[in-house]
């Protein structure tokens, strides 16, 4: 990896030490020399390396601009959620290691008095969430008059979450000469409007292949009854044992419910939702990153922007509400060139909605019959055999009990005891009704009768209800 972009020597060494061998497309485009010192409007899919891209783009200002007064940072990075803000902060720390950077966070849910104490001093960079930053501005604890740059990360999500007024207040509090960088997974009209209003002659960067979403993700779909969704999740976790899995639920209550049921079945699982305190959410993320837990159940908002290393599978406990929701959820896996798997369920009443959803998202999931009990048991047997370690050295204190077991029991009895001992800790395999063969029949019924839309209600207009088999 050569330093062809003339990146600061210390930063470049930190990047190499982190194991990077090349830059992603969005990083190459953003850190081009002719894009320095100008406003940027950047659209790139989730997991493409946007954070490192803008960190490198603003690095000269961070390292070279002198801090003039207290409470007035050189730069500001705004993120939609606490988790993403902390994640950006962590990335900043390793990238700017061995430099004179002083970075401070301002995040909702954290101790506001401790934050005010930190921002009352001199520092280079502030990373935070819109509501908390605006709170400091209103109460005159923060001064943005010296701001050289302002980064809006996941801007589309911040608007979706209702932070438009906070963002505008932050932008208007900065200097007219402040460089503004707006990053978004997509470029809907509201983002274009915001860019036109506040960015000065921005360079628009759209990374190629945006029309082929998530090419590194394999999509699978199972056609099952709605009531079987939870049982299907339990069986999938048995089948994909030892994989890192993120399960999306639409509400906090659903997250709590699924999380509790998984705990009761012996799974090592954490959860992320707005119902948790900041310390609880931070611990959940650390447990996933450290491997203490393999499964995380989360709401869409709580998981926005988080980067769970080596996440293998995303499971949608219920269908995403729209294309953006689907792509955001799924984009937690298949990141940075790695392969991932995304699993969806849809029921007989959701056929039309599901087909519209995947059409709008431009994805082609593989429709499969749900895994049978025998397939899960075969996986269990493979794991049992593979877990046997041959040629392992016997410790002195084990020799006596080993000889006693061999003398007392047959090989068959020992093997059976070993199998039983492993299987007793496995969660039960649940019943999931196989309705796969009924899908074509249901589709033919939908084609036969007109699909009718009444206001917000959707349903089928049946010319003759008696003809339909009950």
CORCOR-V520209 format. One record per pair of residues at least 24 apart in sequence whose ideal C-beta (glycine too) atoms are under 10 Angstrom apart, sorted by the first residue. I is the first residue (numbers start at 0). GAP is how many residues later the second one is. Records with the same first field share a line. If there is no record, write none. Layout:
I = GAP, GAP
This chain:
3 = 24
4 = 25, 26, 27, 28, 51
5 = 25, 27
6 = 24, 49, 52, 53
7 = 48, 51, 52, 54, 55, 56, 87, 88, 91
9 = 49, 53, 85, 86, 87, 88, 89
10 = 44, 45, 48, 51, 52, 84, 85, 86, 87, 88
11 = 44
12 = 84, 85
13 = 80, 81, 82, 83, 84, 85
14 = 37, 41, 79, 80
16 = 77, 80
17 = 34, 73, 76, 77, 79
19 = 29, 32, 316
21 = 315
22 = 26, 29, 30, 33
23 = 24, 25, 26, 28, 29, 183, 312, 313
24 = 24, 28, 180, 182, 183, 184
25 = 24, 26, 27, 28, 157, 179, 180, 181, 182
26 = 24, 25, 26, 27, 28, 29, 30, 180
27 = 25, 179
28 = 24, 174, 176, 177, 178, 179
29 = 24, 25, 26, 27, 151, 153, 173, 175, 177
30 = 24, 25, 26, 28
31 = 25, 171, 173
33 = 169
34 = 146, 168, 170
35 = 24, 25, 143
36 = 24, 111, 112, 142
37 = 141, 142, 143, 161, 162, 163, 164, 165
38 = 110, 111, 139, 140, 141, 142, 143, 156, 159, 160, 161, 162, 163, 164, 165
39 = 111, 139, 140, 141, 142, 143, 155, 159, 162, 163, 164, 165
40 = 111, 114, 139, 140, 141, 142, 143, 146, 150, 151, 153, 154, 155, 158, 161, 162, 163, 164, 165
41 = 113, 139, 140, 141, 142, 145, 160, 161, 162, 163, 164, 165
42 = 112, 113, 139, 140, 141, 142, 143, 144, 148, 161, 162, 163, 164, 167
43 = 139, 140, 141, 142, 161, 162, 163, 164, 165, 166
44 = 140, 141, 162, 164, 165, 167, 168, 169, 170, 171, 282, 283, 286, 289, 290
45 = 108, 139, 140, 167, 168, 258, 259, 261, 281, 282, 283, 284, 285, 286, 287, 288, 289
46 = 138, 167, 169, 170, 260, 264, 284, 285, 286, 287, 288, 289, 290, 291, 293
47 = 137, 159, 161, 162, 283, 287, 288, 289
48 = 158, 286, 287, 288
49 = 101, 103, 104, 131, 133, 134, 135, 157, 255
50 = 26, 28, 33, 36, 37, 39, 40, 41, 44, 100, 102, 132, 254, 256
51 = 39, 43
52 = 128, 130, 152, 154
53 = 34, 95, 97, 98, 99, 127, 128, 129
54 = 33, 36, 37, 40, 41, 70, 96
55 = 39
56 = 92, 94, 122, 124
57 = 67, 90, 91, 92, 93, 121, 123
58 = 36, 37, 40, 42
59 = 88, 89
60 = 63, 64, 86, 87, 88, 118
61 = 30, 33, 34, 37, 38, 39, 40, 41, 62, 63, 86, 87
62 = 33, 36, 37, 38, 61
63 = 84
64 = 59, 81, 83, 84
65 = 56, 58, 80
66 = 33, 35, 54, 55, 56, 57, 79
67 = 54, 77, 78
68 = 53, 74, 76, 77
69 = 49, 50, 51, 52, 53, 73
70 = 45, 47, 48, 49, 50, 51, 52, 55, 65, 69, 70, 71, 72, 73, 75
71 = 47, 50, 51, 54, 70, 71, 72, 73, 74, 75
72 = 29, 30, 31, 33, 46, 49, 50, 51, 52, 53, 54, 69, 70, 71, 73, 74, 75, 76
73 = 27, 28, 48, 49, 50, 51, 52, 72, 73, 74, 75
74 = 26, 28, 48, 49, 50, 51, 52, 71, 72, 73, 74, 75, 76, 103, 104, 106
75 = 30, 49, 50, 51, 52, 57, 66, 68, 71, 72, 73, 74, 75, 76, 94, 97, 98, 102
76 = 26, 28, 48, 49, 50, 51, 72, 73, 74, 75, 76, 104, 106
77 = 28, 48, 49, 50, 51, 52, 54, 55, 56, 72, 73, 74, 75, 76, 77, 80, 85, 88, 89, 92, 93
78 = 28, 48, 49, 50, 51, 72, 73, 74, 75, 76, 78, 79, 104, 225, 226
79 = 49, 50, 72, 73, 74, 75, 76, 77, 78, 79, 80, 81, 83, 221, 224, 225
80 = 26, 27, 48, 73, 76, 77, 80, 191, 193, 200, 220, 221, 222, 223, 224, 225
81 = 25, 26, 27, 28, 46, 47, 50, 192, 196, 199, 200, 220, 222, 224
82 = 24, 189, 195, 198, 199, 201, 202, 215, 218, 219, 220, 221, 222, 223, 224
83 = 43, 45, 69, 70, 73, 219, 220, 221, 222, 223
84 = 25, 42, 43, 44, 45, 47, 48, 68, 220
85 = 24, 41, 42, 43, 192, 195, 196, 199, 220
86 = 40, 66, 198, 218, 219, 220, 221
87 = 39, 40, 63, 65, 217, 219
88 = 36, 38, 39
89 = 37, 199, 217
90 = 36, 216
91 = 32, 33, 35
95 = 28, 29
98 = 25
99 = 24
100 = 24
102 = 24
103 = 24
104 = 24, 27
105 = 24, 25, 26, 27, 28, 29, 30, 35, 36
106 = 24, 25, 26, 171
107 = 24, 25, 27, 170
108 = 165, 167, 168, 169, 170, 172, 173
109 = 168, 169, 172
110 = 167
111 = 24, 27, 29
114 = 26, 27
115 = 25, 26
116 = 24
118 = 24
123 = 24
124 = 24, 26
126 = 24, 26
127 = 42
128 = 29, 32, 34, 37
129 = 28, 31, 32, 33, 34, 35, 36, 37, 38, 39, 40
130 = 30, 31, 32, 34, 35
131 = 34
132 = 33, 34, 36, 37, 40
133 = 29, 31, 32, 33, 34, 35, 36, 39
134 = 31
136 = 29, 32, 33, 35, 36
137 = 31, 35
141 = 28, 31
142 = 30
143 = 26, 27, 28, 29, 30, 31, 34
144 = 28, 29, 30, 33
145 = 28, 29, 32
146 = 24, 26, 27, 28, 30, 31, 32, 33
147 = 26, 27, 29, 30, 31
148 = 25, 29, 30, 31, 32
149 = 24, 25, 28, 29, 30, 31, 32, 48
150 = 28, 29, 30, 31, 32
151 = 28, 29, 30, 31, 32, 39, 42, 43, 46, 47
152 = 28, 29, 30, 31, 152
153 = 29, 30, 31, 150, 151, 174
154 = 26, 27, 28, 29, 30, 31, 32, 35, 36, 39, 40
155 = 26, 27, 28, 29, 30, 31, 32, 34, 35, 38, 168, 172
156 = 27, 28, 29, 143, 144, 147, 148, 167, 171
157 = 26, 33, 36, 146
158 = 25, 29, 31, 32, 34, 35
159 = 28, 30, 140, 141, 144, 164, 165, 168
160 = 140, 143
163 = 26, 30
166 = 27, 31
167 = 26, 29, 30
170 = 26, 27, 28
171 = 26
173 = 24
175 = 24
184 = 25, 28, 120, 139, 142, 143, 146
185 = 24, 137, 138, 141, 142
187 = 136
209 = 152
210 = 151
211 = 150, 151
212 = 110, 113, 114, 117, 118, 148, 149, 150
213 = 112, 113, 116, 117, 119, 120, 121, 126, 128, 147, 148, 149
214 = 119, 124, 148
215 = 115, 117, 118, 119, 120, 121, 122, 123, 124
216 = 96, 97, 110, 113, 114, 115, 116, 117, 118, 121, 122, 123, 124, 125, 146, 148
217 = 95, 115, 116, 121, 122, 123, 124, 125, 147, 148
218 = 95, 107, 111, 121, 122, 123, 124, 125, 139, 142, 144, 145, 146, 147, 148
219 = 93, 95, 121, 122, 123, 124, 145, 146, 147, 148
220 = 95, 121, 122, 123, 124, 125, 133, 137, 142, 143, 144, 145, 146, 147
221 = 121, 122, 123, 124, 143, 145, 146, 147, 148, 149, 210, 213, 214
222 = 121, 122, 123, 124, 125, 127, 128, 131, 144, 145, 146, 147, 211, 212, 213, 214, 215, 216, 219
223 = 121, 122, 123, 124, 145, 146, 208, 209, 210, 211, 212
224 = 120, 122, 123, 124, 207, 208, 209, 210
225 = 92, 93, 119, 120, 121, 122, 123, 124
226 = 120, 205, 206
227 = 117, 119, 142, 202, 203, 204, 205, 206, 207
228 = 29, 86, 87, 88, 89, 90, 116, 117, 118, 203
229 = 24, 27, 28, 31, 32, 87, 200, 202
230 = 30, 139, 197, 198, 199, 200, 201, 202
231 = 83, 85, 111, 113, 138, 139, 198, 200
232 = 25, 28, 29, 62, 64, 82, 83, 84, 110, 112, 197, 199
233 = 24, 27, 28, 31, 33, 193, 194, 195, 196, 198
234 = 135, 136, 137, 138, 140, 141, 192, 193, 194, 195, 196, 197
235 = 77, 79, 107, 109, 134, 135, 140, 196
236 = 25, 28, 30, 32, 57, 58, 76, 78, 190
237 = 27, 29, 133, 135, 138, 139, 141, 142, 188, 189, 190, 191, 192
238 = 132, 136, 137, 139, 140, 141, 190
239 = 54, 72, 73, 75, 101, 103, 131, 139
240 = 26, 53, 135, 138, 139, 141, 142, 185
241 = 52, 70, 141
242 = 51, 52, 67, 68, 69, 70, 98
243 = 44, 45, 47, 49, 50, 51, 52, 64, 65, 66, 67, 68, 69, 89, 96
244 = 24, 43, 48, 49, 50, 51, 52, 63, 66, 67, 68, 69, 70, 88, 96, 98
245 = 26, 42, 49, 50, 51, 52, 57, 60, 62, 65, 66, 67, 68, 69, 70, 83, 84, 86, 87, 94, 96
246 = 24, 48, 49, 50, 51, 56, 66, 67, 68, 69, 70, 82, 96
247 = 48, 49, 50, 51, 52, 54, 55, 66, 67, 68, 69, 70, 72, 77, 78, 80, 81, 82, 84, 94
248 = 24, 48, 49, 50, 51, 53, 66, 67, 68, 69
249 = 49, 50, 66, 67, 68, 69, 70, 71, 75
250 = 24, 48, 49, 67
251 = 24, 47, 49, 50
252 = 46
253 = 43, 45, 63, 64
254 = 41, 42, 43, 44, 47, 62
255 = 41
256 = 40, 60
257 = 37, 39, 40, 57, 59
258 = 25, 36, 37, 38, 39
259 = 37
260 = 36, 166
261 = 33, 35, 165
262 = 32
263 = 163
264 = 161, 162, 163, 165
265 = 159, 160, 161, 162
266 = 26, 27, 28, 30, 160
267 = 24, 25, 26, 27
268 = 24, 25, 26, 27, 28
269 = 24, 25, 26, 27, 28
270 = 24, 25, 26, 27, 28, 31
271 = 24, 25, 26, 27, 29, 30, 31, 34
272 = 24, 25, 26, 27, 28, 29, 30
273 = 25, 27, 28
274 = 24, 27
275 = 26
280 = 25
295 = 36
297 = 31, 34
299 = 24, 25, 28, 29
302 = 25, 26, 29
303 = 24, 25, 28
304 = 26, 27
305 = 26
306 = 25, 28, 29
307 = 24, 25, 27
308 = 26, 27, 29
309 = 25, 28, 30
310 = 24, 27, 29, 30
311 = 26, 27, 28, 29
312 = 27, 28, 29, 30
313 = 26, 27, 28, 29, 30
314 = 26, 27, 28, 29, 30
315 = 26, 27, 28, 29, 30
316 = 26, 27, 28
317 = 26, 27, 28, 29, 32
318 = 25, 26, 27, 28, 31, 34, 35, 38, 39
319 = 24, 37, 41
320 = 32, 36
321 = 34, 35, 38, 39
322 = 33, 34, 35, 36, 37, 38, 39, 40
323 = 36, 37
324 = 32, 36
325 = 31, 32, 34, 35, 37
326 = 33, 34, 35, 36
329 = 31, 33
342 = 25
344 = 25, 87
345 = 93
346 = 88
347 = 87, 90, 91, 93, 94, 97
348 = 93, 109, 110
350 = 88, 91, 92, 94, 95
351 = 91, 94, 99, 106, 107, 108
352 = 105
354 = 88, 91
366 = 69, 72
367 = 68
368 = 65, 66, 67, 68
369 = 62, 63, 64, 65, 66
370 = 58, 61
371 = 57, 60, 62
372 = 56, 57, 58, 59
373 = 55
374 = 54
375 = 50, 53, 54
376 = 46, 49, 52
379 = 39, 42, 43, 46, 49
380 = 38, 42
382 = 39, 43
383 = 31, 34, 35, 37, 38, 39
384 = 34
386 = 31, 35
387 = 27, 30
440 = 28
444 = 24
